[in-house]
Amino acid sequence: METKIAHEDTVTRVMEALESIRPFLNKDGGDIELIDVKDNSVYVKLLGNCSGCSLNFSTLKLGVETTIKQHAPEIEKVINVE
């Protein structure tokens, strides 16, 4: 079980990753919300144009997940919560 400090550090780095990609999502009329970080998984919700976009799987895997893993390598997967 990870410590509270380690968990808070992971959440902080995940939020930094999301902030770094948010301008790209905003440019297309979308956004992203962090729902939870647990068990080496990040749960997010794609908002605006991103939520109904046919490319949201690619956005999630190629953009969001890759960026989060660069900031927080311990994260194994990113899951979109509908």
N, CA, C and O atoms as a MOPAC input file, in Angstrom:
PM7 MOZYME 1SCF
protein

 N      0.85700 1    -1.18400 1     0.00000 1
 C      0.00000 1     0.00000 1     0.00000 1
 C      0.89600 1     1.23700 1     0.00000 1
 O      1.80900 1     1.34900 1     0.81800 1
 N      0.63200 1     2.15900 1    -0.91600 1
 C      1.49500 1     3.33400 1    -0.97800 1
 C      1.13500 1     4.30300 1     0.13500 1
 O     -0.00700 1     4.35100 1     0.59200 1
 N      2.11500 1     5.06600 1     0.55900 1
 C      1.88300 1     6.01600 1     1.62700 1
 C      1.07000 1     7.18700 1     1.12100 1
 O      0.95500 1     7.42300 1    -0.08100 1
 N      0.50500 1     7.91800 1     2.07700 1
 C     -0.31300 1     9.07300 1     1.72000 1
 C      0.52300 1    10.12500 1     0.99000 1
 O      0.04900 1    10.74700 1     0.03900 1
 N      1.76200 1    10.32300 1     1.43400 1
 C      2.63800 1    11.31900 1     0.78900 1
 C      2.95800 1    10.89400 1    -0.63900 1
 O      2.93900 1    11.72200 1    -1.55000 1
 N      3.25200 1     9.61600 1    -0.84300 1
 C      3.54400 1     9.12700 1    -2.19300 1
 C      2.31800 1     9.28400 1    -3.08900 1
 O      2.43800 1     9.66500 1    -4.25300 1
 N      1.13900 1     8.98800 1    -2.54000 1
 C     -0.09600 1     9.13100 1    -3.31700 1
 C     -0.32300 1    10.59500 1    -3.69700 1
 O     -0.66100 1    10.89700 1    -4.84100 1
 N     -0.13600 1    11.49600 1    -2.74200 1
 C     -0.32200 1    12.92500 1    -3.02100 1
 C      0.67000 1    13.40300 1    -4.07700 1
 O      0.32400 1    14.23400 1    -4.91700 1
 N      1.89200 1    12.89100 1    -4.04300 1
 C      2.89900 1    13.25400 1    -5.03800 1
 C      2.47600 1    12.76300 1    -6.42600 1
 O      2.61900 1    13.48200 1    -7.41500 1
 N      1.96100 1    11.55200 1    -6.49100 1
 C      1.48900 1    11.00900 1    -7.76500 1
 C      0.33800 1    11.85400 1    -8.30100 1
 O      0.32200 1    12.20000 1    -9.48200 1
 N     -0.62200 1    12.19000 1    -7.44400 1
 C     -1.76800 1    13.00600 1    -7.86500 1
 C     -1.28500 1    14.36000 1    -8.37800 1
 O     -1.78400 1    14.85100 1    -9.39100 1
 N     -0.32500 1    14.96200 1    -7.69300 1
 C      0.21100 1    16.25600 1    -8.11200 1
 C      0.84000 1    16.15100 1    -9.49700 1
 O      0.61100 1    17.01000 1   -10.34900 1
 N      1.63100 1    15.10500 1    -9.72800 1
 C      2.27500 1    14.93700 1   -11.03100 1
 C      1.26000 1    14.63800 1   -12.13400 1
 O      1.43200 1    15.08000 1   -13.27000 1
 N      0.21200 1    13.89400 1   -11.80800 1
 C     -0.85600 1    13.62700 1   -12.78400 1
 C     -1.55500 1    14.93500 1   -13.14300 1
 O     -1.84400 1    15.18400 1   -14.31300 1
 N     -1.82700 1    15.76800 1   -12.14200 1
 C     -2.49000 1    17.04400 1   -12.40800 1
 C     -1.60600 1    17.95600 1   -13.25700 1
 O     -2.10800 1    18.67700 1   -14.11900 1
 N     -0.30300 1    17.92800 1   -13.02100 1
 C      0.62700 1    18.70100 1   -13.85400 1
 C      0.58400 1    18.21000 1   -15.29600 1
 O      0.62200 1    19.00900 1   -16.23200 1
 N      0.50500 1    16.90000 1   -15.47300 1
 C      0.41300 1    16.33400 1   -16.82500 1
 C     -0.86300 1    16.80000 1   -17.51500 1
 O     -0.83700 1    17.18200 1   -18.68500 1
 N     -1.97300 1    16.76800 1   -16.79300 1
 C     -3.24000 1    17.19900 1   -17.37500 1
 C     -3.20900 1    18.67900 1   -17.74000 1
 O     -3.74900 1    19.08200 1   -18.77000 1
 N     -2.57500 1    19.48700 1   -16.88900 1
 C     -2.46600 1    20.91800 1   -17.18800 1
 C     -1.63400 1    21.15300 1   -18.45000 1
 O     -1.88700 1    22.09500 1   -19.20100 1
 N     -0.64700 1    20.29600 1   -18.67400 1
 C      0.21000 1    20.47600 1   -19.85300 1
 C     -0.51100 1    20.14700 1   -21.15900 1
 O     -0.15600 1    20.68100 1   -22.21000 1
 N     -1.51500 1    19.27900 1   -21.10400 1
 C     -2.23600 1    18.93000 1   -22.33100 1
 C     -3.57300 1    19.65000 1   -22.45900 1
 O     -4.18900 1    19.63500 1   -23.52400 1
 N     -4.01900 1    20.27600 1   -21.38400 1
 C     -5.31100 1    20.96700 1   -21.39200 1
 C     -5.43400 1    21.99100 1   -22.52100 1
 O     -6.49300 1    22.05000 1   -23.14600 1
 N     -4.39900 1    22.81400 1   -22.82400 1
 C     -4.53500 1    23.79000 1   -23.91800 1
 C     -4.86300 1    23.14700 1   -25.26900 1
 O     -5.59300 1    23.73100 1   -26.07000 1
 N     -4.33400 1    21.96000 1   -25.52500 1
 C     -4.61000 1    21.26500 1   -26.78400 1
 C     -6.06500 1    20.80800 1   -26.83900 1
 O     -6.70900 1    20.88000 1   -27.88500 1
 N     -6.57100 1    20.34000 1   -25.70900 1
 C     -7.97200 1    19.91700 1   -25.64300 1
 C     -8.89500 1    21.12700 1   -25.75300 1
 O     -9.90300 1    21.08700 1   -26.45800 1
 N     -8.54100 1    22.20800 1   -25.04700 1
 C     -9.34800 1    23.43100 1   -25.07500 1
 C     -9.45100 1    23.99900 1   -26.48400 1
 O    -10.49200 1    24.52800 1   -26.87500 1
 N     -8.35300 1    23.88500 1   -27.25200 1
 C     -8.32300 1    24.42000 1   -28.60900 1
 C     -9.40300 1    23.77400 1   -29.47700 1
 O     -9.93000 1    24.40500 1   -30.39400 1
 N     -9.72700 1    22.51600 1   -29.18400 1
 C    -10.75200 1    21.79600 1   -29.94400 1
 C    -12.11500 1    21.83300 1   -29.24100 1
 O    -13.03300 1    21.10300 1   -29.61500 1
 N    -12.23600 1    22.68700 1   -28.22200 1
 C    -13.50700 1    22.81400 1   -27.51900 1
 C    -13.74800 1    21.73800 1   -26.47900 1
 O    -14.88800 1    21.49000 1   -26.08600 1
 N    -12.68100 1    21.10000 1   -26.03500 1
 C    -12.81300 1    20.04100 1   -25.04100 1
 C    -12.06000 1    20.35800 1   -23.77000 1
 O    -11.43200 1    21.41000 1   -23.64600 1
 N    -12.12900 1    19.44600 1   -22.83700 1
 C    -11.39900 1    19.58400 1   -21.58200 1
 C    -11.31200 1    18.19600 1   -20.94800 1
 O    -11.83100 1    17.21700 1   -21.48300 1
 N    -10.64600 1    18.13800 1   -19.79900 1
 C    -10.49000 1    16.86500 1   -19.09000 1
 C    -10.56300 1    17.13700 1   -17.60000 1
 O    -10.07600 1    18.15900 1   -17.11600 1
 N    -11.17300 1    16.21200 1   -16.87900 1
 C    -11.32400 1    16.33400 1   -15.43500 1
 C    -10.72100 1    15.09400 1   -14.78100 1
 O    -10.98600 1    13.97000 1   -15.20700 1
 N     -9.91600 1    15.30300 1   -13.75200 1
 C     -9.36700 1    14.18400 1   -12.98300 1
 C    -10.42800 1    13.70200 1   -12.00900 1
 O    -10.92900 1    14.48100 1   -11.19900 1
 N    -10.76900 1    12.43400 1   -12.08200 1
 C    -11.77300 1    11.85300 1   -11.19200 1
 C    -11.09500 1    11.17900 1   -10.00000 1
 O    -11.48900 1    11.40100 1    -8.85500 1
 N    -10.07500 1    10.35500 1   -10.26300 1
 C     -9.43100 1     9.61700 1    -9.18000 1
 C     -8.09800 1     9.05500 1    -9.65100 1
 O     -7.86300 1     8.87800 1   -10.84600 1
 N     -7.23000 1     8.77900 1    -8.67800 1
 C     -5.98000 1     8.06700 1    -8.92000 1
 C     -5.91900 1     6.96700 1    -7.87900 1
 O     -5.84300 1     7.23700 1    -6.68000 1
 N     -5.95200 1     5.71200 1    -8.34600 1
 C     -5.85000 1     4.58700 1    -7.40100 1
 C     -5.35200 1     3.34800 1    -8.11400 1
 O     -5.61500 1     3.14000 1    -9.29800 1
 N     -4.63000 1     2.53000 1    -7.37100 1
 C     -4.10300 1     1.26500 1    -7.88500 1
 C     -3.34600 1     1.43600 1    -9.20400 1
 O     -3.53100 1     0.65600 1   -10.13900 1
 N     -2.49700 1     2.45600 1    -9.27200 1
 C     -1.68900 1     2.75400 1   -10.46600 1
 C     -2.52200 1     3.02700 1   -11.70400 1
 O     -2.05000 1     2.85000 1   -12.82700 1
 N     -3.76900 1     3.46200 1   -11.50200 1
 C     -4.64600 1     3.83800 1   -12.59800 1
 C     -5.15400 1     5.25400 1   -12.36700 1
 O     -5.35600 1     5.69000 1   -11.23400 1
 N     -5.35400 1     5.95700 1   -13.47500 1
 C     -5.90600 1     7.29900 1   -13.41700 1
 C     -7.28000 1     7.26100 1   -14.07400 1
 O     -7.44300 1     6.74000 1   -15.17800 1
 N     -8.25800 1     7.81700 1   -13.38200 1
 C     -9.61600 1     7.88900 1   -13.90300 1
 C     -9.91300 1     9.33900 1   -14.25900 1
 O     -9.82500 1    10.22700 1   -13.41200 1
 N    -10.26600 1     9.56900 1   -15.51700 1
 C    -10.53000 1    10.91500 1   -16.00300 1
 C    -11.88400 1    10.93600 1   -16.71000 1
 O    -12.45400 1     9.89800 1   -17.04800 1
 N    -12.37000 1    12.14600 1   -16.91700 1
 C    -13.59900 1    12.33300 1   -17.69100 1
 C    -13.30600 1    13.36400 1   -18.76100 1
 O    -12.92900 1    14.49800 1   -18.46600 1
 N    -13.48800 1    12.95000 1   -20.02200 1
 C    -13.33200 1    13.87500 1   -21.13300 1
 C    -14.59400 1    14.72100 1   -21.21700 1
 O    -15.70700 1    14.20500 1   -21.12800 1
 N    -14.41000 1    16.03200 1   -21.39100 1
 C    -15.52000 1    16.97600 1   -21.36500 1
 C    -15.63700 1    17.73400 1   -22.68100 1
 O    -14.72100 1    17.72600 1   -23.50300 1
 N    -16.78200 1    18.39100 1   -22.86600 1
 C    -16.98600 1    19.22300 1   -24.04300 1
 C    -16.94200 1    18.39500 1   -25.31700 1
 O    -17.45000 1    17.27500 1   -25.35900 1
 N    -16.33500 1    18.95000 1   -26.34500 1
 C    -16.25100 1    18.25200 1   -27.63000 1
 C    -15.49700 1    16.93300 1   -27.52600 1
 O    -15.71300 1    16.03800 1   -28.34300 1
 N    -14.62400 1    16.79700 1   -26.54300 1
 C    -13.84600 1    15.55500 1   -26.40100 1
 C    -14.71400 1    14.38000 1   -25.97800 1
 O    -14.40800 1    13.23600 1   -26.31300 1
 N    -15.79600 1    14.64400 1   -25.24400 1
 C    -16.59800 1    13.53500 1   -24.71500 1
 C    -17.31600 1    12.75900 1   -25.81800 1
 O    -17.47000 1    11.54300 1   -25.71100 1
 N    -17.75200 1    13.43600 1   -26.86500 1
 C    -18.47700 1    12.74100 1   -27.91600 1
 C    -17.68100 1    12.53700 1   -29.18800 1
 O    -18.20800 1    12.03500 1   -30.18100 1
 N    -16.43400 1    12.91700 1   -29.16600 1
 C    -15.60700 1    12.85200 1   -30.36500 1
 C    -15.24500 1    11.40700 1   -30.69500 1
 O    -14.94500 1    10.60600 1   -29.81000 1
 N    -15.27900 1    11.09500 1   -31.98500 1
 C    -14.93100 1     9.73500 1   -32.41000 1
 C    -13.45200 1     9.42800 1   -32.20200 1
 O    -13.04500 1     8.26600 1   -32.22700 1
 N    -12.65600 1    10.46000 1   -31.99900 1
 C    -11.22300 1    10.26000 1   -31.78300 1
 C    -10.84600 1    10.25200 1   -30.29900 1
 O     -9.65900 1    10.25600 1   -29.97200 1
 N    -11.83100 1    10.24000 1   -29.39300 1
 C    -11.48900 1    10.36500 1   -27.98100 1
 C    -10.66200 1     9.19600 1   -27.45200 1
 O     -9.89000 1     9.37400 1   -26.50900 1
 N    -10.80500 1     8.00100 1   -28.03600 1
 C     -9.95700 1     6.88000 1   -27.60800 1
 C     -8.49600 1     7.17200 1   -27.94300 1
 O     -7.60400 1     6.93600 1   -27.12800 1
 N     -8.26100 1     7.68800 1   -29.14800 1
 C     -6.89500 1     8.04600 1   -29.54600 1
 C     -6.36400 1     9.17600 1   -28.68300 1
 O     -5.21000 1     9.14600 1   -28.25500 1
 N     -7.20200 1    10.17400 1   -28.42600 1
 C     -6.80600 1    11.28900 1   -27.56500 1
 C     -6.40800 1    10.76400 1   -26.20000 1
 O     -5.39100 1    11.17100 1   -25.63700 1
 N     -7.21800 1     9.85600 1   -25.67100 1
 C     -6.97000 1     9.31600 1   -24.34000 1
 C     -5.67400 1     8.51100 1   -24.30200 1
 O     -4.84500 1     8.71100 1   -23.41400 1
 N     -5.49800 1     7.60400 1   -25.25600 1
 C     -4.33700 1     6.70800 1   -25.22600 1
 C     -3.04900 1     7.39900 1   -25.69300 1
 O     -2.01500 1     7.30300 1   -25.03200 1
 N     -3.11800 1     8.08700 1   -26.82200 1
 C     -1.90600 1     8.66900 1   -27.40500 1
 C     -1.52100 1     9.98900 1   -26.74700 1
 O     -0.33500 1    10.28200 1   -26.59200 1
 N     -2.49800 1    10.77600 1   -26.36600 1
 C     -2.20000 1    12.07500 1   -25.78300 1
 C     -2.14900 1    12.04500 1   -24.27100 1
 O     -1.10600 1    12.29600 1   -23.66800 1
 N     -3.27700 1    11.74000 1   -23.66700 1
 C     -3.41200 1    11.82100 1   -22.21500 1
 C     -2.55500 1    10.77200 1   -21.50900 1
 O     -1.76200 1    11.11300 1   -20.63200 1
 N     -2.70500 1     9.51100 1   -21.87800 1
 C     -1.98300 1     8.44500 1   -21.18300 1
 C     -0.47200 1     8.58900 1   -21.34000 1
 O      0.27200 1     8.41900 1   -20.37500 1
 N     -0.02200 1     8.89700 1   -22.54000 1
 C      1.41300 1     9.07200 1   -22.77900 1
 C      1.97600 1    10.21200 1   -21.93000 1
 O      3.04400 1    10.08100 1   -21.33300 1
 N      1.25300 1    11.32500 1   -21.88200 1
 C      1.71900 1    12.48000 1   -21.11200 1
 C      1.73300 1    12.17300 1   -19.62300 1
 O      2.68700 1    12.52000 1   -18.92700 1
 N      0.69100 1    11.52800 1   -19.13200 1
 C      0.64000 1    11.18300 1   -17.70800 1
 C      1.79000 1    10.24600 1   -17.34800 1
 O      2.43200 1    10.42400 1   -16.31300 1
 N      2.05400 1     9.25300 1   -18.19100 1
 C      3.14500 1     8.30400 1   -17.90100 1
 C      4.51300 1     8.97800 1   -17.92200 1
 O      5.43200 1     8.53300 1   -17.23400 1
 N      4.65700 1    10.05000 1   -18.70500 1
 C      5.91700 1    10.79500 1   -18.69500 1
 C      6.10800 1    11.50700 1   -17.36000 1
 O      7.22600 1    11.58900 1   -16.85200 1
 N      5.02800 1    12.01600 1   -16.79700 1
 C      5.08500 1    12.72600 1   -15.51500 1
 C      5.07000 1    11.77100 1   -14.32100 1
 O      5.69900 1    12.03600 1   -13.29600 1
 N      4.34800 1    10.66100 1   -14.46300 1
 C      4.18300 1     9.70500 1   -13.36000 1
 C      4.31000 1     8.27800 1   -13.91000 1
 O      3.30500 1     7.62400 1   -14.18700 1
 N      5.54800 1     7.80200 1   -14.06500 1
 C      5.78900 1     6.49100 1   -14.68600 1
 C      5.13100 1     5.31000 1   -13.96600 1
 O      4.96200 1     4.24200 1   -14.55600 1
 N      4.76600 1     5.49200 1   -12.71300 1
 C      4.13600 1     4.39100 1   -11.97400 1
 C      2.69500 1     4.13900 1   -12.43400 1
 O      2.11400 1     3.10300 1   -12.11100 1
 N      2.12700 1     5.07100 1   -13.17700 1
 C      0.76700 1     4.89700 1   -13.68000 1
 C      0.78200 1     3.87500 1   -14.81700 1
 O      1.57000 1     3.98100 1   -15.75600 1
 N     -0.09800 1     2.89000 1   -14.71300 1
 C     -0.15200 1     1.81300 1   -15.70200 1
 C     -1.22100 1     2.05000 1   -16.76600 1
 O     -1.04000 1     1.65800 1   -17.92000 1
 N     -2.32900 1     2.68400 1   -16.39300 1
 C     -3.38200 1     2.91500 1   -17.37800 1
 C     -4.21900 1     4.12600 1   -17.00600 1
 O     -4.29200 1     4.54000 1   -15.84900 1
 N     -4.85000 1     4.67900 1   -18.04500 1
 C     -5.75600 1     5.80700 1   -17.88800 1
 C     -7.12000 1     5.34600 1   -18.38500 1
 O     -7.24200 1     4.80600 1   -19.48400 1
 N     -8.13400 1     5.56100 1   -17.57300 1
 C     -9.47500 1     5.09200 1   -17.88400 1
 C    -10.41600 1     6.28300 1   -17.96400 1
 O    -10.46000 1     7.12500 1   -17.06800 1
 N    -11.17100 1     6.33300 1   -19.06600 1
 C    -12.16500 1     7.39700 1   -19.23400 1
 C    -13.46100 1     6.96300 1   -18.56100 1
 O    -14.00200 1     5.89800 1   -18.85700 1
 N    -13.95000 1     7.79800 1   -17.65400 1
 C    -15.20800 1     7.55600 1   -16.96700 1
 C    -16.28600 1     8.32200 1   -17.71800 1
 O    -16.24700 1     9.55000 1   -17.79100 1
 N    -17.23700 1     7.60300 1   -18.26900 1
 C    -18.29800 1     8.25600 1   -19.06800 1
 C    -19.27700 1     8.97600 1   -18.16700 1
 O    -20.23300 1     9.58000 1   -18.65300 1

